[in-house]
Each structure stands twice: as C-alpha cells, then as structure tokens.
Amino acid sequence: MIEVEHLSKIYGSHTAISDVTFQVEEGEILGFLGPNGAGKTTTMRILAGYLPATRGTVRIAGFDVHENSLAVRQRIGYLPETPPLYLEMTVEGYLYFVTRIKGVAAGDRTTRVKAAMKRCNLFDKRHVIIRKLSKGYRQRVGIAQAIVHDPPVIILDEPTVGLDPRQIIEVRNLIKNLAGEHTIILSTHILPEVSMVCSRVTIINGGKVVATNTPENLMGELAGGSGYELEIAGEAALAKQVLQNLPDVSLVESIPAIGSNGMGNNNRVNLRVICVPGSEPGNNIAAALLRTEFELYEMRRVRATLEDVFLELTTEEEKFEAETDSGNINSGNINSGNINSGKTDSVLAESGDVA
C-alpha cells in the first residue's frame, strides 16, 4: 500500500534523510521509530505530499506522490505533529468543512462526519468550540479530520506527544481500532507506543533506515537474544568456562552485583549469560553450576526489550559515523551481544525533527 524507495531529502549541505526504503502492507500499522532529529517528520511530510523529495520515489495506493500528487492526497489522511485545527469552529462544523475541502460528496458528508465523531468518541463534544477542548480532545479532532473522508492510508506524526497517560491510552486504542480497515504509518520516538500499537517497525537514525522487522523479531535477533543474570560463589573464570561450553549459550560476561546479598562479599561473582535467540537453557545452566559445586544464590531471567534494540542500533550507528569522520573505523568495537537495559534512561528528548 505504501512503497518508499531510495528516498533522500537534502537542504543545502545538510542531508535530512538518505536512501530511505521501506514498505507498509495493506491493513497493517507500521511504527516509524527514531530519536529526535532522525528524519521522521521529513519523511512523513514527503509521504503526505507536503515536501518534495530530492531523490527517490514514493507510491501510495499505486500512485506516485510526485507525479500524481492530487490522487495521493485524496487517498491519505494526515495528522501532522501539530493538528491543523481552526480553534473558533465547533467540532462538527470543522469536520463538515474538512469534508468539503476533501471532496466528499454532499450526500455523504453527514454520514462521514457522524462516523468520524463516533469513532473518535467526539459525539458529545460536537457542538463545543475547539479552543475550549483539552489537548487530548484536540488530538482526537485531528485524527477525526484525518479519517473523515475514509482514506485507505493514514499518516500520523507523533500523535500522542504532550498528552497525559490516560489520553495516551485512549489515542493508542483509537489507532489500534483503525487497523485492518486502514493502512497506518505511525511516526514516533516513544518506544512503548510502538510495542503496544504496531505490527512492524522501521527504525531510522541519522536520516538512514537501520532496521525493519516485527518488534518480536527485532528483540530476538538484534539485541543478541535474551539470557540470565547469576550470582554465584566461586571462581569467575572457571564458571565462565563451564557455562560457555553449554548448548544455546552464546556469551558469558561479568557484571556488577545484581542483589544486595552479593554486596561486600568477595567470594561471590555476578555473571550475565546471553542465550541463542529462542532458546531456554535455564535448567542446563543451573545443573551445570551445581555439578561443578558452585553455590548458586540468585538466577534471574533477562529478556531483551525494544529499548535495547533501539539503543543498540542508534548508538552503534552514531559511533560508526563518529569513527568514520575521524578516520578510525574499528569494527571490533561493535558488540551486538551485549544486552544492557540500564542504558535506556538516556534515550529520548522532546525537541522536533529536522524538517
């Protein structure tokens, strides 16, 4: 339904996006994920026909955005980061206005407006002036204007930014209910948004696509799988040797103490065991330690998250670019088997993308 091929946008000496390629299948929700400034909003604006691309092609519902701009706009609903609302109009009056400018037949306008208000839970607010609505309800009106002409494709740019937790949940549920009947691309830098709403993810960083897959596959493959954190008594080097030889174990490494019992006790060591994706060698790990007379004090399952994937991809990409700029590329510095969920606190800021 959406086909993006080798898309680039250059402003003077600045490249906002470079060689971006991805697809969105009919009826699915694609999460377009990336840090602020990664090029998400630029890409969304090109898809919506708001900006021309420097290079590359975009086809929506079979129509080229550059060559058939009007046909594309008739088939998309677009919610930019700031909803395009007329604050002095009522909700119902504004949606009727939108149906007219979007070319909905006069006989169908009442049906389409009522359907959009019902779907976005706005019927009780239909006579309220938009400036008197809360931010959450304004966001609902923005989504309603995007779907009021019943487009096959919906483009949502940061649809929950600035909302409180309850409003975020309501908007997420609304977006999920639109799937199937509509093809949706959801641009965001909020990781839980992707996990809870999207069936597939494209991650962009520094203007380039660095991964596309389902959230489950990304968590299983790109973050080095999942594993176990152990606290044991004994020699760390020997324990590593014993565990590294087990089937389905890909990496064993030392980590800081994982429990208060190990603090200040020099006889105890803490290890992280990274497993082959899809494997569950917990029983074998415990049995091997007990056979070799290690004392096992704690064993905790650790699963890779989408945050781990996001940090792994975006951090490595930034590091690679920095080393390229300095002429010092060392591929050995990239370790895809290191799961470190403690890094997730530094992810996201609240500034806009480069447009």
Secondary structure, DSSP 4 states (H G I P E B T S, - for coil): -EEEEEEEEEETTEEEEEEEEEEE-TT-EEEEE--TTSSHHHHHHHHTTSS--SEEEEEETTEETTTSHHHHHTTEEEE-SS----TTSBHHHHHHHHHHHTT--GGGHHHHHHHHHHHTT-GGGTTSBGGGS-HHHHHHHHHHHHHTT--SEEEEESTTTT--HHHHHHHHHHHHHHBTTBEEEEEES-HHHHHHH-SEEEEEETTEEEEEE-HHHHHHHTT---EEEEEEES-HHHHHHHHHTSTTEEEEEE-S--SGGGTT-TTEEEEEEEEPTT---HHHHHHHHHHTT-EEEEEEEE---HHHHHHHHHHHHHHHHHHHHHT---GGG--TT---GGGGGG-----PPP-
